[in-house]
Amino acid sequence: TGTDLANQVGVGHYHHIFYEGCLTNFAIGDDGEEEGSLLYPKVQYTRMEEYMERYA
């Protein structure tokens, strides 16, 4: 209660974004089961299994 309003608003945004994950909790597509990599089809993504094969 000892901080100014701007600081309280900033802390509130950080709480919602990083603690609750508000920016990542949304459905993609009509049925909500689309993969996030479909948003940018021109980007070449590396799957975790492919990446970890480097260290096997």
Summary of the structure (lengths in Angstrom):
residues: 56
radius of gyration: 18.5
end to end distance: 53.0
largest distance: 53.6
contacts: 75
relative contact order: 0.07
helix: 48%
strand: 0%
